[in-house]
Amino acid sequence: MKRLTPIEHARAKGRIITMSMPDSGPEVRAQILAWLEQRPSDGWFYARGDNYYFETPADATAFKQWLMGAIVA
């Protein structure tokens, strides 16, 4: 997936899916960002603090499923 810069995110048009999470620390955040950047998708994401923004519902759903699997593991 493409990671947007703050300016690109501000210019993003259309529907944006937002997900908020409790603070899990820098190690977990780094794992999340690595997974998002490696995910094969034509969509984009933007991370700000513990809020994640997605272009498509499919990307948001895949993130949620991966996250739940990572928490259980």
C-alpha positions in Angstrom: 0.0 0.0 0.0 1.1 3.6 -0.5 1.7 5.6 2.6 0.5 9.2 2.2 2.3 12.2 3.5 0.3 14.7 5.7 -0.2 17.0 2.7 -1.3 14.1 0.4 -3.8 13.0 3.1 -5.2 16.5 3.4 -5.8 16.5 -0.3 -7.4 13.0 -0.4 -10.9 13.1 -1.8 -13.8 10.7 -1.4 -14.7 8.4 1.5 -12.0 7.7 4.0 -12.2 4.8 6.5 -10.8 5.7 10.0 -9.7 3.3 12.7 -8.5 4.3 16.1 -6.6 2.1 18.5 -5.3 2.4 22.1 -1.6 3.3 22.3 0.4 0.0 22.1 3.9 1.4 22.1 6.5 2.1 19.5 7.4 -1.6 18.8 3.8 -2.5 17.9 3.3 0.7 15.9 6.5 -0.2 13.9 5.1 -3.7 13.2 1.8 -2.2 12.1 3.4 0.3 9.7 5.7 -2.4 8.2 2.7 -4.7 7.5 0.7 -1.8 5.9 3.7 -0.8 3.7 4.2 -4.4 2.6 0.5 -5.1 1.9 -0.1 -5.6 -1.8 -2.8 -3.1 -2.7 -3.4 -0.2 -5.0 -4.9 1.8 -2.1 -3.3 4.1 0.3 -3.1 4.5 4.1 -2.2 7.3 6.4 -1.1 6.9 10.0 -1.3 9.6 12.6 -0.6 8.7 16.2 -2.8 5.7 16.9 -5.3 6.6 14.1 -5.2 4.8 10.8 -6.9 6.0 7.6 -7.7 3.9 4.6 -8.9 4.6 1.1 -10.9 1.4 0.7 -13.1 -0.7 3.0 -11.2 -3.8 1.8 -7.9 -2.5 3.1 -9.4 -1.5 6.4 -11.0 -5.0 6.8 -7.7 -6.7 5.9 -5.9 -4.6 8.5 -8.5 -5.4 11.1 -8.3 -9.1 10.4 -4.5 -9.1 10.5 -4.5 -7.1 13.7 -6.9 -9.5 15.4 -4.8 -12.4 14.3 -1.6 -10.7 15.6 -3.3 -10.0 19.0 -4.4 -13.6 19.4 -1.0 -15.0 18.4 
